[in-house]
Amino acid sequence: MSTTTHFHLLPERTGSAADNMAADFLLLQRYPEPDAVRFRQYHWRNPAFTFGYSQKIAYIRGQVPDGDFELCRRPTGGGLVDHRNDWTYALVLPRRHPLFSARAGDSYRLVHEVIRDSLVSLGHPVALHHPGDKKRPNSPSAPGVCFQNAEPYDVVHARTGLKVAGAAQKRTNHSLLFQGSLERASLPDCDWDELLEPLVRNLAAAFGAEPVATGWPDFPPDEESGLAERFASEEWLERR
């Protein structure tokens, strides 16, 4: 799929849950090169859970375990995600890319096909979960909780059926944001430090581009910190 000549690999960063959501949102809304694909893999300063924009906070509080962790509402949809042992990324596609106007299922499928192929290239037995595939026997079924059951086009372990990778999306007038998570426990033999190179290479190839390592955008410091404060606020957390 040849669509763009710019695929920007951004530096890895570690932040609070609110910092990470603010950074992803700025990459979606305020990137200085709006026609470029943007990709980053990032880390969590503290144990954290995030949940989808439309989910009810009362429900979420009933699903998270007891303990000391950060809880943050994402700008994307999807369910509750445990980030205490995951490999997290953000991918932003520009408006000019054909996937921007494609059905959500089509874009979701393409990205997860690339993740599947990247993991297979490292020797891991994973597959795409297709509509109509059976659920794993005896799996929990709490609605709105990610990684308990695979949805169509999630990446799953080919033998155990455990969900490996899921993602959520947000589309604006500017770009399309994927926030994705891979559960490390589902592939205990994976060297996760090796994943970034083939994943970036395969994503860039899928978009007809060459990956280019790019510095972090020069967002105004008060804008980035102010947005992080918004994502950390009780008003944002309890808006639904």
C-alpha positions in Angstrom: 0.0 0.0 0.0 2.0 3.0 -1.3 0.6 6.1 0.3 3.2 8.3 1.9 6.9 8.9 1.9 7.3 9.8 5.6 7.2 7.3 8.5 8.6 9.0 11.6 9.9 6.7 14.4 9.8 8.9 17.5 12.0 8.4 20.6 10.9 6.1 23.4 9.7 8.0 26.5 8.6 7.0 30.0 5.8 8.9 31.6 2.8 8.8 34.0 -0.5 7.5 32.6 -1.6 11.1 32.1 1.7 12.1 30.4 1.4 9.2 28.0 -2.2 10.0 27.0 -1.2 13.7 26.6 1.7 12.8 24.3 -0.4 10.5 22.1 -3.1 13.2 21.9 -0.6 15.9 20.8 0.8 13.5 18.2 -2.7 13.2 16.9 -3.8 16.8 16.9 -0.7 19.0 16.8 2.1 17.2 14.9 4.2 19.7 13.0 4.3 17.5 9.8 0.7 16.5 9.5 1.2 14.3 6.4 3.7 12.0 8.2 2.9 8.6 9.8 4.0 8.8 13.4 5.0 5.8 15.6 6.3 5.5 19.1 6.8 2.7 21.7 6.6 3.9 25.3 6.8 3.0 28.9 4.9 3.6 32.2 6.6 5.3 35.1 4.2 3.7 37.6 1.8 0.7 37.5 -1.2 1.9 35.4 -4.6 0.9 34.0 -6.3 2.9 31.2 -9.9 2.6 29.9 -11.9 3.7 26.9 -13.3 7.1 26.4 -16.9 6.0 26.5 -16.7 3.6 29.5 -18.4 4.4 32.8 -16.1 5.1 35.7 -18.4 3.2 38.1 -18.0 0.1 36.1 -14.3 0.5 35.8 -13.8 0.9 39.5 -15.5 -2.4 39.9 -13.1 -4.2 37.6 -9.7 -2.9 38.7 -7.9 -4.8 41.4 -7.0 -3.4 44.8 -3.6 -1.8 44.9 -1.5 1.2 44.2 -1.7 2.2 40.5 -2.6 5.1 38.2 -6.0 5.0 36.5 -6.6 7.2 33.4 -9.3 7.5 30.7 -7.9 7.3 27.2 -8.9 9.5 24.3 -9.5 6.4 22.3 -12.3 3.8 22.6 -11.9 0.2 23.7 -11.9 -1.5 27.1 -10.0 -1.6 30.3 -6.2 -2.3 29.8 -3.7 -3.4 32.4 -0.3 -1.8 31.6 1.6 -3.3 34.4 3.2 -5.9 32.1 2.6 -4.8 28.5 4.4 -3.5 25.5 2.7 -0.2 24.5 2.7 1.8 21.2 1.0 4.6 19.5 0.5 4.9 15.7 -0.9 8.0 14.0 -2.0 7.9 10.3 -2.5 11.2 8.5 -5.8 12.3 6.9 -4.4 11.7 3.4 -3.7 8.0 4.0 -6.5 5.7 2.6 -6.8 4.0 5.9 -8.0 7.2 7.5 -11.3 6.9 5.7 -11.5 3.1 5.7 -13.8 1.2 8.0 -12.4 0.8 11.6 -12.2 -2.9 11.1 -10.1 -2.6 8.0 -7.5 -0.4 9.6 -7.5 -2.5 12.8 -6.9 -5.6 10.7 -4.0 -4.2 8.7 -2.1 -3.0 11.8 -2.6 -6.3 13.5 -1.6 -8.3 10.5 1.7 -6.4 10.6 2.1 -7.2 14.3 1.3 -10.8 13.7 3.9 -11.0 10.9 6.5 -9.2 13.0 6.1 -11.7 15.8 6.1 -14.7 13.5 9.4 -13.4 12.0 10.8 -13.7 15.5 9.6 -17.3 15.9 6.4 -16.8 17.9 3.2 -18.8 17.1 0.6 -16.1 16.7 -2.4 -15.6 14.5 -5.2 -13.2 13.7 -8.5 -13.9 15.5 -11.2 -13.9 12.8 -14.9 -13.2 13.2 -16.6 -16.5 14.1 -13.5 -18.0 15.8 -14.3 -19.8 19.0 -13.5 -18.2 22.3 -10.9 -19.8 24.6 -12.6 -22.4 26.9 -13.3 -21.2 30.4 -12.2 -17.7 29.6 -13.6 -14.9 31.7 -16.2 -12.7 30.0 -16.4 -9.3 31.8 -17.6 -6.9 29.1 -15.3 -4.0 28.3 -12.2 -5.6 29.8 -9.4 -6.0 27.3 -7.4 -9.2 27.0 -10.0 -11.4 28.7 -11.4 -12.4 25.3 -10.2 -11.8 21.8 -12.2 -9.6 19.4 -12.1 -9.9 15.6 -8.6 -9.2 14.2 -6.9 -9.2 17.6 -3.6 -11.1 17.6 -3.8 -14.3 19.6 -1.4 -17.2 20.5 -1.9 -19.8 17.9 -1.9 -22.7 20.4 -3.3 -21.3 23.6 -5.8 -18.8 22.1 -4.6 -16.2 24.6 -4.9 -12.7 23.4 -1.6 -11.1 22.6 -2.4 -7.7 21.0 -5.3 -5.4 21.0 -5.8 -1.7 20.2 -8.2 1.2 20.3 -8.7 4.0 17.8 -9.7 7.7 17.6 -10.4 9.5 14.4 -10.4 13.3 14.2 -10.4 15.8 11.3 -6.7 15.6 11.3 -5.5 12.0 11.8 -6.3 8.5 13.0 -4.7 7.4 16.3 -4.1 3.8 17.3 -3.2 3.1 20.9 -2.0 -0.5 21.1 -1.0 -3.0 23.8 0.8 -6.4 23.7 0.5 -8.5 26.8 4.0 -9.8 27.7 2.7 -12.8 29.7 1.0 -14.2 26.6 4.4 -14.8 25.0 6.7 -15.6 27.9 9.6 -16.6 25.6 9.6 -13.3 23.7 12.6 -10.9 23.8 10.5 -7.7 23.7 13.5 -5.6 22.9 13.8 -7.3 19.6 10.2 -6.5 18.5 10.6 -2.8 17.7 12.9 -3.2 14.6 10.8 -5.7 12.6 7.6 -4.0 13.6 8.7 -0.6 12.5 10.2 -2.0 9.3 7.0 -3.9 8.4 4.6 -1.0 9.3 6.6 1.3 7.1 6.6 -1.2 4.3 2.8 -1.6 4.6 2.5 2.2 4.2 5.0 2.4 1.3 7.6 4.4 3.3 11.0 4.2 4.8 11.2 4.6 8.5 13.2 7.7 9.7 14.2 8.2 13.3 12.9 11.6 14.3 13.3 13.8 17.4 10.4 14.5 19.7 8.3 17.4 18.4 8.9 20.8 19.9 5.5 21.2 21.5 5.2 24.2 23.8 6.0 22.9 27.3 3.0 24.5 28.9 0.8 22.9 26.3 2.1 19.4 26.9 2.0 19.8 30.7 -1.4 21.5 30.6 -2.8 18.6 28.6 -1.3 16.1 31.0 -3.0 17.9 33.9 -6.3 17.6 32.1 -5.8 13.8 31.6 -4.9 13.5 35.3 -7.9 15.5 36.5 -10.9 14.0 38.3 -13.1 15.8 35.9 -11.6 13.9 33.0 -11.6 10.6 34.9 -15.2 10.8 36.0 -16.7 12.5 32.9 -18.9 9.4 32.4 
